[in-house]
């Protein structure tokens, strides 16, 4: 068993959902012998129904820097550097955390773009309503079913199934997140950071929230990175790639890569950049 196979895994969720989006990943990884934690964002540690009915007003003040620092404290408190896996905004947080030298390696799935990566038309259309919401930068916002259906669940054909997913997972989030992303507040990474742990970016080609093109541009920014940086596309997968049919393939590829990368990083400096299709 490699060094990477014995590490704690930290799963980091994105906007609009809670840490319950990782339930299937968590169970699968625990079945492979890992200790897995999926800490919620600040002020999101309650059942979905409660978060919808009465979101904590402090949530409105949680932006990218505050949430990243929340996870940085969790990672630093662990006895050994963990494997970090994040989705959507959580994928951006993983990039920011490994840029700080935290974690043994990171996997960034359909990530929100860091500073220097211009959102493509897909991301622009998907997130514009939240940027334009009156006083959105200081409010808690909600995602209506129709928009979540169109931008997260476009690979789910059955309407009843889509509604059930929405009811089980979707919660309010801080509008400040989208203004932070627009203004790149706290979202800068050092593309050529030589001390960064290995990083894998994963995208679904049918992602209508961030867009596969934006994720390819994100990866391209690392092209001259001295630290190992890999990329993988899943054809036909949407932004809900971590929980839609076929999620097992995504989970297994992420963990197989992470176990190898974490083990290699324990033996010496990260290798050169690489791409995988």
N, C-alpha and C positions, 0 to 999 in steps of 0.2 A: 504494500500500500504506500503511495507516495505521500510526501509531506503535506501536499495540498489536500489529500483525502481525509486528513485528521483535523482540519480547521473548522472553526465555527463559520457559518454562513449568515450574513446579514442581508435580509431582503428589504428593499426600500420602495414603497409605493409612490404613485404619482398623484396628481390633482384629481378631484371629483370622486375619489373612491377611498376606502379605508384599507388597512393592512389585511383585511379578509380576502382581498383579491389574490393573495399569495397562498391561500389554504392548500390548494392542490400541489403547488411547488414545494411547500413546506413538508407536507406528508410524504411526497416522493423522495425528497432529499433525506428526510429522517429515516425512511426505509432503506436508504443506502448507507446508513450509519453515521450521519452527520448530526451535529447539534445545530439547530436552525432557529434564528430569532427574526421576527418581522415587526420591529417597533413602529408604532403609529407616529404620524406627524404630531407636533405639539397641539394639544387641545382637541385631538381626534380620538382619544382613548375612551370611547363610549359606543354603545350599540348604534347601528345606523338609524333606527327610528328616533332615538333621542337626539342624535346630531342633526337630523332634519327638523325636528320640532323646535329645538332650542340650541342653535349653534353657540358656542362660547364666544362672547364678544371679543375676547382677546385674539381669536383666530384672525380677525381682520388686520391685525398688526404683524402677522407672520408672513414674511417674505422669504426670498431665496437665502439671504445670509443667515437669517435666524434659524431656518430649518436645517441648513447644512451644519451649522454649529451644534444643533441638537444631536444630529447623527455623529458628528465628529466626537462629541463627548462620550457617546455610547461606544464607539469603536475604540477610543483610547482606553476605556475602562476594561476592555477584554484582555485576558492574559496573553493572548497571541494575536498577531494580525489576522483578521478574518478575510474570507472571500466576500466581496461586496457585489450584490446584484440588484440593479434598479430598473424601473420601468417608467417611461414618460418623463415627468419632472424628476422622478427618482433616478432615471438614467443620467440626467444632467447632474444630479447630486453625486452620483458615483464618480463621474468625471472630475468634479470639484474635490471630492475626498481623496482620490488617488493622486491628484495633482499636489495635494498637501503631503503626500507620502504615506497616507493611511491605507491600511488593508494590504493583504498579500497580492491581490489582483482585483480587477473590477470588470463586471459585465454590464453594459449599458444597452438596454433594450428599447427600441423606438424612442430615443432620448429627445427631450426638448433641447434646442440648440444652445451651445455656449456662445459667449461673446465672440464675434468674428464670423459666425455662420449666419447668413441672412436667411430668415424664414422664406420658404418658397410659397407659391400661390396656395398650396394645400393648407399649410400652417396658417397663412395669413387669413384665409377665409374661415377656417375653423375657430380661430381665437379672436377675430376682430370684434364680435359682439361683446366680449368680456372686457376688452380694452375700451370700447365705446360706452359701456354702461355708465350712467351718470354717477360721478364720484366713486367709480368702481375701485380706485386705488385705496379707498378707506372703508370699503364695505365687504361683507360676506355675500358671495354670489351663489346662485343655484344654476344647475345645468338642466334644462327641460328635456323630457324624454326624447322628443323629436330630434334634437341636436345630438344627444348622446347616441341615439340610434344611427344617425347618419355619419358621425365622425369616429365612433368607437366600434360600433357593432355592425358595420357594413358587410362583414363576412357571415353574419348570422342570418339565415334565411327566414326562419320561423318568427313571426311577430310576437307570439306569446312567449317564446323563449327569450326574445330580446327584452320584453317588458319585465320578465322575471329577473333577468340579470340587473336591469336598472333598479328595480325595487330592492334587490338584495345588496347592492353595492354603492349606489350613487348618493353622495352627501354634499353639502355646501363646501365651498372653498374660498380662500381669500382672493379678492380681485387684485390685491397687491402683487400676487405671483405673476400676473400677466404684464403688469407695468414694470416689474423688476426684469422680466424677460425682454420686454420692449426696450428698456433703458440699460439693459445688461448690468443691473445692479447686483453685484456679487456673483456674476456668472462668467467671469474670465478664467480661462485655464492657460497654462504655459505650454504651448504646443510642443516645444523642444525640451521640456523638463527632463534632464538625464536621470533624475532619481525617482521618477514616477514608476510605480509598479505596472506590470502588464495590464493591457486593457483590450477588451473585445467589444465591438459595437455590433448589434444585431438590428436588422430592420425587416419589416414586412412590406412587400411590394405594394400592398393595397392599403397602407396606412393613410387615413384621411385626416388625421389630427396633426401629425408632424410632417409626414411625407417621406417616402423613400429617398427622393432626391435631396432633401435637406440632410438626411442621415448620411448619404454618400458624401455630401459636402463637408459634413462634420468629420468624417473619416479622412477626407483629403487634407484637412488642416494638419493632421498628424503625419503627413507623408515623409517629413524629414526628421521625425522624432527618433532619438536614439533608443528610447524604450520601446519594447514590443507593443505593437498595436495591430490588431486583426479585425476583420470585418466579415459578416455573413448575412446574406439575404435569404429570407424564406418567401418563395413565390406564393401569391394568393392570400397572404396573411394580413390582417387588419391591425389597427392600433391595439385591439384587445387580444393580441397575440399570446399573452400569458395565460389566458383562460378560455379561449375559443377552441373548437375541435382541432386536435393536433398539437395542443400545448405541450404534450409530453415530449415531442421532438425538440421543441425549443428548450425545455427544461434540461433535457439530457445533453444537448449540444453545449449549453451554457456551463453545466457542471463538469462535463468531460474536459472542456477547454480549461476551466478554472482549476481543476485538480492538477492538470499538467502544468499550467502556467505558475500556479502557486508553488508547486514543488520545484520547478526550475528556478524561480526567483529566489528561493531559499538557498540555492547553491552558488549564486553569483549574480552579477549585474544582468539586467534584462537584455534580451537580444535585440536585433535590428527589427525595424518595422516590417510587417508582412500583411498581405491581404489573402483572404480565403473566400471562395465564392459560394 
